[in-house]
Amino acid sequence: MSEAVNHSPKYDERPWGTFTVLDEGPDGASYKVKRIEVLPGKRLSYQKHAQRAEHWFIVQGTAKVTLDDQEIILTPGQYVDIAVGAAHRIENPGTETVVFIEVQRGSYLGEDDIVRLQDDFARV
C-alpha cells in the first residue's frame, strides 16, 4: 500500500496575493483551512472543483464573489458556501487587502483539483 504524499505548500505567493495553510486533516484530505489575502484590484481565477466544497469567511476588506454567474458583495463577518462543482471566484474591488478564511471539505484537497474557466494570468 503506497502512502499519499502531500505536495501542498504551507505558504505560497500568487499573482493575486498569498495563501497560508493553517490546518489540515491528518491524511491531507477531509479538511483544510487557509488564510487567503487578495491584493487590491486583483482576483482569483473563475474556477470549480470536482472533489471539494469550500466555505469563505471574510475577515478584512470588501470582497466581490461570483458564484455560478451571480455576484455577491461580502464584508467582514459575512460568508459564502461553495458547493462541489460550483463555478466561483473572489475579487478585491477596493483599496484595502481582502483577507478571508477558507475551509475546504472533501475527499481530495490538492491544488491540482482546479478547472479554470477564466483567468487573468493566462493559467486556463
Long-range contacts (C-beta under 8 A, 24 or more apart in sequence): 4-28, 4-29, 7-110, 8-32, 8-109, 8-110, 8-111, 14-44, 15-42, 15-120, 15-121, 16-42, 16-43, 16-44, 16-120, 16-121, 17-42, 17-92, 17-97, 19-102, 22-101, 24-109, 25-109, 28-109, 28-110, 29-106, 29-107, 29-108, 29-109, 30-105, 30-106, 30-107, 30-109, 31-103, 31-104, 31-105, 31-109, 32-103, 32-104, 32-109, 33-101, 33-102, 33-103, 33-104, 34-101, 34-102, 34-104, 35-99, 35-100, 35-101, 36-90, 36-99, 36-100, 36-101, 36-102, 37-97, 37-98, 37-99, 38-63, 38-90, 38-91, 38-92, 38-97, 38-98, 38-99, 38-100, 39-92, 39-97, 40-92, 40-94, 40-95, 40-96, 40-97, 41-92, 41-93, 42-91, 42-92, 42-120, 43-89, 43-90, 43-91, 43-92, 43-120, 44-89, 44-90, 44-91, 45-89, 45-114, 45-116, 45-117, 45-118, 45-119, 45-120, 45-121, 45-123, 45-124, 46-87, 46-88, 46-89, 46-116, 46-117, 46-118, 46-119, 47-87, 47-88, 47-89, 47-114, 47-115, 47-116, 47-117, 48-85, 48-86, 48-87, 48-88, 48-114, 48-115, 48-117, 49-84, 49-85, 49-106, 49-113, 49-114, 49-115, 50-84, 50-85, 50-113, 50-115, 51-84, 51-106, 51-107, 51-108, 51-109, 51-113, 52-84, 52-104, 52-105, 52-106, 52-107, 52-108, 52-109, 52-113, 53-81, 53-82, 53-83, 53-84, 53-104, 53-105, 53-106, 54-81, 54-82, 54-88, 54-102, 54-103, 54-104, 54-105, 55-79, 55-80, 55-81, 55-82, 55-102, 55-103, 55-105, 56-80, 56-82, 56-90, 56-100, 56-101, 56-102, 57-100, 57-101, 57-103, 58-98, 58-99, 58-100, 59-99, 59-100, 59-101, 60-96, 60-97, 60-98, 60-99, 60-100, 61-92, 61-94, 61-96, 61-97, 61-98, 61-99, 62-92, 62-93, 62-94, 62-96, 62-98, 63-90, 63-91, 63-92, 63-98, 63-100, 64-90, 64-91, 64-92, 64-93, 65-89, 65-90, 65-91, 66-90, 66-91, 87-117, 89-118
